[in-house]
Amino acid sequence: MSHLSMFIAAALLFAAPLAEEPRALSCPAPHGDPATPHQETVAPTTTTETSTTQPAKAETSVLASSKPEVGPAAGSLMLVGGGNLPNELWHTFFALAGGMDAPVVVIPTALEPVPDDPDRVGIRYFREELGATDLTMLHTRDRDEADSEAFIEPLRRARGVWFTGGRQWRIADAYLGTRTERELWALLERGGVIGGTSAGATIQGSYLARGDTRTNTIMMGDHEQGFGFLKNVAVDQHVLARNRHADLLEIVRARPELLGLGIDENTAIVVAGDRFQVVGEHYVVVTDPDAVLDNGSPFYFLGAGDSFDLAARKAYRRDGTPHERIEARQDVTEQKER
């Protein structure tokens, strides 16, 4: 079994609803304002959930054994850094949702304009190329609509939600503080998965990087609040493809309680509790104000198969050993002073 399969299996176990006993675990693309709200369901089938990945015995390091401090207490997250997602990432998302027959809601609100045709936000690809059968497109810019019973109904039966790319502040404007946001939290509590690419990844952090309505080059702008599925975390995307690998330094220096996670294109982090694993083709850039590389670099890179403890802020290689070159900032400072 691959490291990724092991992690997904462990994540599926961890994602059990909060009503169940806590479990100790082990383990090692859609695109960017219609005037009216839009909700469209495509080829719904039964709500029976069939997982494509069966839970397996865990074999190496602990994934989650107590109430998380940073990640969600139940359910799982998938944050993608944009680009053209390889099928590996899509299959990972649907496995976490419960399989290709699981009800999944696609939210394209970050886009401008939002297409009227759900096929243009990835639903045709999900259906025809991946074999997904129960898909709903859900969109509004009207906060009253986002607060309505009729609008949130698809979320109540969903096992997965996917946010497309675009501009993250549009998602915040539409849904923060509404019944829609509450239903997203409820989905996690019953063991579902929330995923997103680009803007759909950034909105999942507590601090909204690049949230300015004027331009996406302003790191700390007029929108600073995300959903907070990851507490005290700021998420950036397209980091290597757009030479953004140092951009999160501005945020963590101004807000040193925050951890910066920059995800490159065609790459994702899969989060269960306080642990994430890197999946995909490229790298994740970690910017931790309390840690540096042994050469003094204020950020470092994690590749596919590497994992990270969000509570302890410790990085691990794919074989489970600690990342050998990361040091506490204080230790590096003391060494330089000597």
Secondary structure as UniProt FT lines:
FT   HELIX           3..14
FT   TURN            18..19
FT   STRAND          38..42
FT   STRAND          76..80
FT   HELIX           87..97
FT   TURN            100..101
FT   STRAND          104..107
FT   TURN            109..110
FT   HELIX           118..121
FT   HELIX           123..125
FT   HELIX           126..130
FT   STRAND          135..139
FT   HELIX           143..146
FT   HELIX           149..157
FT   STRAND          160..163
FT   HELIX           168..175
FT   TURN            176..177
FT   HELIX           179..189
FT   TURN            190..191
FT   STRAND          193..197
FT   HELIX           199..202
FT   TURN            203..204
FT   STRAND          205..207
FT   TURN            209..210
FT   TURN            216..217
FT   STRAND          230..237
FT   TURN            239..243
FT   TURN            245..247
FT   HELIX           248..254
FT   TURN            256..257
FT   STRAND          259..263
FT   TURN            265..266
FT   STRAND          267..272
FT   TURN            273..274
FT   STRAND          275..280
FT   STRAND          284..287
FT   TURN            289..290
FT   STRAND          291..293
FT   TURN            294..295
FT   STRAND          300..302
FT   TURN            304..305
FT   STRAND          307..309
FT   TURN            310..313
FT   STRAND          314..316
FT   TURN            318..319
FT   TURN            324..325
FT   STRAND          326..328
FT   HELIX           329..337
//
